[in-house]
Amino acid sequence: MSSTKTNWPQKTRDIHNHHFDSTVWDDFRFRDGDIVVATYAKAGTTWTQQIVAQLLFNGAEGIDLSVLCPWIDLRVPPKEEKLAMIEAQANRRSVKTHLPVDALVY
């Protein structure tokens, strides 16, 4: 049986503007089972986050998506604060992004 190598996309650029700071991904420590909700802006992102959260938390009501599925590359709160909040989650994690694939780290 031959093994196949996965050719993951490579990060080739950083994006900084009034909304984004893609360098947050440089310090994000992935865990097995992490989910990245990656969509173009205004393309049903919040709806997709809600579906993922409902699956992860067995249909719980009142899920705070900004806490349980934060927009990782949004410029606020500061990078260190956001990464610490995500790292502290003991549950299976999900994060969202609107960045293009060549601005993400795998």
N, C-alpha and C positions, 0 to 999 in steps of 0.2 A: 504494500500500500504506500503510495507516495504522499508526502505531506505538502500542503499548499500554504504558501506564505501570503499573509494579508498585507496588501500595500495600502497602509493608512495614509490619508492626506497629510501633507506637511504644512506647518505654519510658515508662511512666507512674508507676513507683514503684520504690523500693529496698526490699530485704528484708534484714534483719539479725536473726539469731537464733543459737542455739548451734551451728548447722551452716553457715548461709549468710552470705555477704557479697556481695550482688549488685553492689556498686560496683566489683568487679574488672573487670566487663565494660566499665565506662566507659573503662578504659585499655588494654583488649585491642586489639591491632592485627591485624585480619583480613588474611589473604593469600588470593589466588585459590586455590581448591581446598581450603580449610579445611573440615573436617567437624565439625558440632556434633551430638553424640549427646544428644538432649534427651528424657528420659523421666520419668515419674512414678517416685518411689522404689519399690523392690521390684517393678518391672515388667519385669525382664529386662535392666536396664541393662548389667551386666557382660557378659552374654552378647552383647548387641548390640555393645559395645565390642570384644569378642574377634573377632566376625565382621568388623567394620570393619578391625581390625588385621591379621587374616589376609589380607584382600583387599589392603591397602596394602603388606604386607611379604611377599607371595608365600608364605604358609603357614608362615612361620618359627615355630620352636618357642621357648618360653621368653620370650615377649614380656611385658615389665613394663608393664602397663596404667597403673599409677600415674604412670609417667614418660612413656609415649608417648601416653596419652589421659587426661590429668589431669582431676580434678574441679575445674574452674576457679573456681567460687564457694564451694568449701569454705574455711572460715576458716583452715585451716592447710595448708601453711606460709604465712608472711606474703605479702601480695599482691605486693610487689616481687620477692621470691625466686621465686614461682611464675611471674610474667609473664616474668622473665628466663630461666627454664628453658624455657618454651614458645617464646619468641622465638629461643632458641639452636638449636632443632630445624631441621635442614636438610631433613628429609624432609617429605612432605605430612603436615600436622598434623590431629589430631582431638582434641577436648576434650569433656568431658561436663558436663551440667548437669541439675538437677532443678527449676530455677526455672520459674515460669509465664512465658508468652510476654511479658507486659507488664512483666517485670522484666529483659528482655534488650535489648541494643543491637544494631542492625543496621547 
